[in-house]
């Protein structure tokens, strides 16, 4: 089954999913953050086929999320690292992991925990407003059209619904 491309949908979430929305990419990014940087280690850790890993790494590199760094010249071998854009995904992956710990964890509990090095406590991530530091939840958000809003594939109904909020 061929995957639908979200590259031309005028939605930041859709375009983000175009870059990292397959099943393997978030796991590859997790491993890179946790220090699994070499191709063979990624294959071993994830149990992913070499061909599929190659395709995902190339796509992540083209998306500006991962970079290759040579560590051997004969034969040429590379390590992979997160770019600045990739590093900005880490808190999102940690938040998704925390959701999984709450709703989908194995019986014995979370397989990995994170410590917030600034305070030394086990991390319990939350999303807060950068202006007031108030916690963000589903019941204190109001969507409104942004400067790039338009009705197109993937946003036709949303554009109609948000049209009534324009000017707020």
N, C-alpha and C positions, 0 to 999 in steps of 0.2 A: 504494500500500500504506500503510495507516494504522499509525502507530507505536504500540507498546504503552507505556502509561504505567507508570512505576515509582514514582509519587508516593506510593502507599499501601503499598509493600513495606517491611517493618520492617528495612531494611538501609541503612546510611549510604552504602555504595558505590552502591547502586541509586538512592538519592535524589540523590546527587551527579551520577550519569549523567542523571537526569531534567533537571537544571539545565544541564549542559554536554556531554551525551553524543552530540549529533549531530555530524556531520563538520565543520560550519562553526564551531561555537562556540569550540573551542580555537584555531582560526586567527584568529578575530575577537579573542579575548583576547590572543593573541600580538601581533597588529598594534597593539592599543591600548597594550600594554606598550612596544612599540617606537616609539611616538609617532605612529602613524597614527590620528588621532582624528576626522576629519571623514568624514561619510557618503560623499561622492563619492570621497575617497581610499580608503576601505575597498572600495568597489565596484571601483575601478580596480586596487587591489593584489590583491584576491582573485579578481577575475573572477566575482563572485557577482551574481545578479540583484538589482535594487533591492527587489523584493517580498520575496524570501527574506531579504535582509539586514535589512529592516525587521522582519520576523517574529522573527528571531533576536535583534536588539537589544531588542525589546520583551520577549521572554522572559527575556533576561539581566537586563534592568532589573527586571522583576517578581521575579526570583529574588534580587535584591539584590547582583548581581555587577558590574553596570555602572550608571553614572548618566549622565544627559543634562545638559549644561551649555550654556545659550544663549550664542551668540557674536554673533548678529545678531537684531534684532527685526523688521525689515521687509525681506523676509519672515522669519518665524521660522526660524532655523537653529541647529543644535546640534552640539556636539562631544560625544564620548563618552569617558568615563574609567572606570578600574577603581575600584570601591569597596574598602573594607578586605578584604571577602571575596574580591573579584577579585584583589587584590594577593597574598593568601595562596595563590592558585592558581599564581602565577608560578613558584615553585620546582618545583612538580609538572609544569608544562609544560616547564620546562628539563630536568628529569629524563627526561621522555618524549622530548624532543628528543635528549638524549644517547643514549638507547636507540636511537632512529632513526638517529643518526650511526653507531652501532656495527653495527646489523643491517640498516638499510634506506637508507643514504646513497647519493646519486648517485655515479657512477664517480669524479668529480673530487673527492669528499670532502664534508665538511660545508658546507652553504650559509651557515651563520652560526655564529659561535663567541661565547662569552660570557667575559668577564674578571671575576674576582672582585676587586672594587675594594679590598677590605681588604688583599689581599696582592699584587695586580697580576698574578697568574698566570691562564693560561687555565683556565677552570672545568672540573673533572671532578666532577660532582655525585655525592654518595652520600647515603644516608639513614642517620642515626645515631640511637641511643637518646638521648633528652634527659636521662636520668639518669646513664648511664655513658659516653656518647659512643662506644660500640661500634657498629661498622658493622652494619646490618641486612641480612640476606640470607634467602633461602628456607629455609636449613637451620638458622637460629637463632631461629625464630619458633614460638610455640605458641599457637594460638587458644584462647580460652575464652569462655564466655558473658558478655556485658556486662549492665548493669542493664536494658536495653531488649530483651533477647533474648526471642524468642517464635517458635513455629512458626506460620508463615503463608505465604501465596503468596510464593515467592521465597526462603524460608528453612526450609521444612519438613524437608528432609533434613539441612541444616546443623544445625538445632536438635537433631535426634536425635543427630548425630555429636558435637556439643559437649556434650550432656547428660552424657556420661561424664567430661568435664573439669571439671565444676562443683565448686566448693570448693577448687580448686588455688590 
